[in-house]
């Protein structure tokens, strides 16, 4: 949960809308939305693997190590950017 809070703070500083959710019986996730295009949203997970904690996309692909919040935020920002 702490890793998601850190990423949420970083993305909020970059102008994204973020909401931490804790669904009953499921892992917490960070809902991120581009305020300039509300259709551009993503749910980010943080999970521990054999090689440490990682941020994950909703489609089960790693974003970045949870120790590298800046890289994770940059990658999320690129995916949610208006092109």
Backbone as numpy.savetxt, mean C-alpha at the origin, in Angstrom:
# Nx Ny Nz CAx CAy CAz Cx Cy Cz
0.65 -4.45 10.80 -0.17 -3.26 10.80 0.70 -2.00 10.80
1.79 -2.04 11.56 2.70 -0.89 11.64 3.27 -0.55 10.27
3.63 -1.58 9.49 4.18 -1.33 8.16 3.15 -0.64 7.26
1.90 -1.05 7.36 0.86 -0.42 6.55 0.63 1.02 6.99
0.72 1.28 8.27 0.58 2.66 8.77 1.70 3.53 8.22
2.92 3.01 8.20 4.06 3.77 7.68 3.88 4.09 6.20
3.46 3.09 5.44 3.23 3.31 4.01 2.07 4.29 3.81
1.03 4.15 4.60 -0.11 5.06 4.50 0.30 6.50 4.76
1.13 6.73 5.76 1.62 8.08 6.05 2.41 8.64 4.88
3.27 7.81 4.30 4.09 8.24 3.16 3.22 8.59 1.96
2.22 7.76 1.68 1.34 8.02 0.54 0.44 9.22 0.79
-0.01 9.41 2.01 -0.82 10.59 2.34 0.01 11.86 2.14
1.28 11.81 2.51 2.17 12.96 2.29 2.33 13.26 0.81
2.14 12.25 -0.04 2.25 12.43 -1.49 0.91 12.80 -2.12
-0.11 12.99 -1.30 -1.39 13.46 -1.81 -2.45 12.40 -2.05
-2.17 11.16 -1.71 -3.15 10.09 -1.90 -4.09 10.01 -0.70
-5.28 9.52 -0.93 -6.20 9.23 0.17 -5.96 7.79 0.60
-5.84 7.59 1.89 -5.55 6.25 2.40 -6.50 5.91 3.54
-6.79 4.62 3.67 -7.64 4.13 4.76 -7.13 2.74 5.14
-6.83 2.57 6.40 -6.41 1.27 6.91 -7.66 0.48 7.29
-7.77 -0.73 6.78 -8.95 -1.55 7.08 -8.51 -2.83 7.78
-9.34 -3.27 8.69 -9.07 -4.49 9.45 -10.33 -5.36 9.42
-10.56 -6.04 8.28 -11.75 -6.88 8.17 -11.69 -8.06 9.14
-12.80 -8.40 9.70 -12.86 -9.52 10.65 -12.42 -10.81 9.96
-11.47 -11.50 10.57 -11.02 -12.78 10.05 -10.07 -12.70 8.87
-9.63 -11.48 8.51 -8.72 -11.31 7.38 -7.54 -10.45 7.79
-6.54 -10.42 6.94 -5.37 -9.57 7.20 -5.74 -8.11 7.01
-5.09 -7.21 7.75 -5.32 -5.79 7.53 -4.83 -5.39 6.14
-5.41 -4.35 5.58 -4.97 -3.85 4.28 -5.03 -2.34 4.28
-4.30 -1.76 3.36 -4.27 -0.31 3.18 -4.96 -0.01 1.86
-6.08 0.70 1.94 -6.81 1.10 0.74 -6.26 2.46 0.32
-5.77 2.54 -0.92 -5.15 3.76 -1.43 -5.93 4.23 -2.64
-6.24 5.54 -2.69 -6.98 6.09 -3.82 -6.31 7.37 -4.31
-6.27 7.52 -5.63 -5.81 8.75 -6.23 -6.98 9.73 -6.19
-6.87 10.86 -5.47 -8.00 11.78 -5.36 -8.36 12.46 -6.67
-7.46 12.45 -7.64 -7.74 13.05 -8.94 -8.44 12.10 -9.89
-8.50 10.83 -9.54 -9.16 9.82 -10.37 -9.59 8.69 -9.44
-10.79 8.79 -8.89 -11.22 7.86 -7.85 -11.30 6.41 -8.30
-11.28 6.17 -9.61 -11.26 4.79 -10.10 -9.89 4.14 -9.90
-8.88 4.96 -9.68 -7.52 4.44 -9.48 -7.33 4.17 -7.99
-7.61 2.93 -7.61 -7.50 2.51 -6.21 -6.77 1.18 -6.13
-6.25 0.89 -4.97 -5.56 -0.38 -4.76 -5.58 -0.71 -3.28
-5.64 -2.00 -2.98 -5.52 -2.49 -1.62 -4.16 -3.14 -1.46
-3.38 -2.63 -0.53 -2.02 -3.10 -0.28 -2.01 -3.94 0.99
-1.27 -5.03 0.94 -1.10 -5.90 2.11 0.35 -5.85 2.56
0.60 -6.19 3.82 1.95 -6.38 4.34 1.97 -7.76 5.00
2.85 -8.61 4.50 2.92 -9.97 5.04 4.37 -10.39 5.22
4.57 -11.25 6.21 5.90 -11.75 6.50 6.14 -13.05 5.76
7.27 -13.11 5.06 7.70 -14.33 4.38 8.97 -14.84 5.03
9.54 -15.87 4.46 10.78 -16.44 4.98 11.93 -15.43 4.92
11.83 -14.47 4.00 12.90 -13.48 3.82 12.51 -12.09 4.33
11.58 -12.02 5.28 11.22 -10.74 5.89 9.82 -10.27 5.50
9.51 -9.04 5.91 8.21 -8.45 5.63 8.22 -7.76 4.27
7.11 -7.89 3.56 6.98 -7.32 2.21 5.62 -6.66 2.06
5.58 -5.62 1.22 4.31 -5.06 0.76 3.89 -5.83 -0.48
2.59 -6.08 -0.58 2.06 -6.87 -1.69 0.90 -6.15 -2.36
0.82 -6.26 -3.70 -0.35 -5.82 -4.45 -1.49 -6.80 -4.19
-2.69 -6.39 -4.51 -3.86 -7.27 -4.35 -3.81 -8.46 -5.29
-3.02 -8.37 -6.36 -2.90 -9.49 -7.30 -1.72 -10.41 -6.95
-1.29 -10.38 -5.70 -0.29 -11.29 -5.14 1.09 -11.15 -5.78
1.49 -9.92 -6.03 2.84 -9.63 -6.50 3.50 -8.69 -5.50
4.77 -8.94 -5.21 5.49 -8.10 -4.25 5.68 -6.69 -4.81
5.56 -5.71 -3.92 5.83 -4.32 -4.29 7.26 -3.97 -3.92
7.58 -4.14 -2.63 8.91 -3.82 -2.11 9.00 -4.36 -0.69
10.22 -4.41 -0.21 10.44 -4.80 1.18 9.77 -3.78 2.09
9.19 -4.24 3.18 8.55 -3.33 4.13 9.56 -2.41 4.81
10.84 -2.73 4.71 11.88 -1.86 5.24 12.18 -0.69 4.31
11.62 -0.71 3.10 11.88 0.32 2.10 10.57 1.03 1.73
10.07 1.83 2.66 8.78 2.50 2.49 8.81 3.44 1.29
9.90 4.16 1.09 9.98 5.12 -0.02 9.82 4.44 -1.37
10.49 3.31 -1.57 10.37 2.58 -2.83 8.95 2.05 -3.02
8.37 1.51 -1.96 7.00 1.01 -2.05 6.05 2.14 -2.42
6.18 3.29 -1.78 5.31 4.43 -2.07 5.48 4.90 -3.50
6.70 4.93 -3.99 6.96 5.35 -5.37 6.29 4.40 -6.36
6.38 3.12 -6.11 5.77 2.14 -7.01 4.24 2.22 -6.99
3.67 2.40 -5.81 2.22 2.56 -5.72 1.80 3.84 -6.44
2.54 4.91 -6.24 2.22 6.18 -6.90 2.27 6.05 -8.41
3.23 5.30 -8.93 3.32 5.10 -10.39 2.12 4.33 -10.92
1.70 3.30 -10.21 0.56 2.50 -10.66 -0.74 3.30 -10.60
-0.87 4.15 -9.60 -2.12 4.90 -9.42 -2.09 6.28 -10.07
-1.05 6.57 -10.84 -0.95 7.87 -11.50 -1.91 7.97 -12.68
-2.37 9.19 -12.93 -3.19 9.46 -14.11 -2.23 9.60 -15.28
-2.42 8.79 -16.31 -1.52 8.82 -17.48 -2.20 9.46 -18.66
